[in-house]
């Protein structure tokens, strides 16, 4: 499922629902830079957190 975690994808952090929706800004290995509505830019390690995909990115295949 990590192949769907590309720049532009809208995600939700299951452990931090108060952060709101986030948009992936950059991918570097298992680290994602995600800009969340209520928490700003966060670095998420995919080996520790399974983000929920809300809307896949378009045009990044």
Secondary structure, 3 states (H helix, E strand, C coil): CHHHCCCCCEEECCCCHHHCCEEEEEEECCEEEEEECCCEEEEEECCCCCCEEEECCCCCC
